[in-house]
Amino acid sequence: MWSRILRVAMLTALWGLGDLQVTTTVKPGRGKGSNWWGIAKAGEPNNLIPRSPGMVYMDPSVLTNLRKKQKRLVRENPGVFLAVSKGANMAIQECQHQFKNRRWNCSTRNFFRGKNLFGKIVDKGCRETAFIYAITSAAVTHAVARGCSEGSIESCTCDYSHQGRGTHVPPNAVTGIRDWEWGGCSDNIGFGYKFSREFVDAGEKGRNVREKMNLHNNEAGRAHVASEMRQECKCHGMSGSCTTRTCWMRLPNFRVVGDNLKDKFDGASRILVTNAESETGKGLSRRKRNRYKSNLLPHNPEHKPPGSMDLVYMDPSPPFCEKNPQLGILGTSGRMCNETSIGLDGCDLMCCSRGYRTQEMIVIERCGCTFQWCCEVKCNICRIKKNIHTCL
């Protein structure tokens, strides 16, 4: 019921905006596809204005970051806006989980100007920006595909395309048991992938190096979701005999996608891009270009070209040690660190060799937990002294 109210309120706001054009100043080469990130905050209570008992009105200001094409896609697919908002929040949470022990910890800012949601670091074509684009694109793909199978998006349903193939599986010659057959409700990865392409990539024309980078990383994020689709099955038969199994395709847990993209972040490729249009003259400009087919070349000619699921970047990352308001970098002063670790979360690396302070604190934790039959876990409450280390 609540989701239906939000859907009606969101549509009211969209129709009220009509074809309102929002003027946004964008630095050359950054790309224009990131403004939609601000809708991650759209479902928060402070953006919902009470109108009458049981009805709310969504503040139209949360939608001004959408481009004309994106607003049209939302109008044509009732229910998809909440899925996209959910996806944006999934992306933020996963990004902050993956980088919680790094100097850059994917911090966000609490206002609606989407291009600054992750800070001005996105103006720089570095590894961190590559990850942001990939994880947000992947999250929208995931959330919309799941929304279709859950019935929360009116323009799509479960993916039934498999049911025409292998629905009637002949029985096993030895056991006489039919191994499996397609059925159930598969997550609609096809719709989620296509919608993410149209919505997330709106504004990225692929006309310059930075837009080509953005498009490649967006596509890589979607590809990681699609590649992790898995078959799940349920047994049917008398007394659990599993005479037949009904199988369907299921989306991965989004943590799996985040882990895979984090691995790609660590091995990201620095690239050069040759502009095919400048090489072949004006003739190509008269033909429709495929913005997803760019000639991405490694910055180091001895390295292999990046693959379709690799992350790519143009600029080296800043050190993130000191506060830099120009780039929106908070620095690591005051961040907690691990005194005994030699990794990136260790005090030496996290604090950039500036040193750290140690404070003894009393922490309240659950302890001595035991399982009580059946079915309860009981714990004691313990007060523990801990040394907390923070960077100078």
Protein Blocks (a to p, Z undefined) as FASTA:
>chain_A
ZZmmmmmmmmmmmmmnmmaccdddddehkapalmmmmmmmmmpmklpccfbehiacddfk
lmmmpcfklmmmmmmmghjlmmmmmmmmmmmmmmmmmmmmgfbloiacddfblklmnojk
lmpccfklmmmmmmmmmmmmmmmmmmmmnopafkbccdfklmmgoklccddfklopafbd
cedjdddfklmmmmmmmmmmgoiaolamklmmmmmmmmmmmmmmmmmpccddddedeehl
omaacdddddddfklmmmmmmmmmmmpccdddddfklmnojmlmmpccdfklccdddfbl
kbccddfkbccdfbdcdeklaccfknopgbjghiacdfkbcbfkbmklmnnonopadddd
dddddehiacddddddddddddddddddddZZ
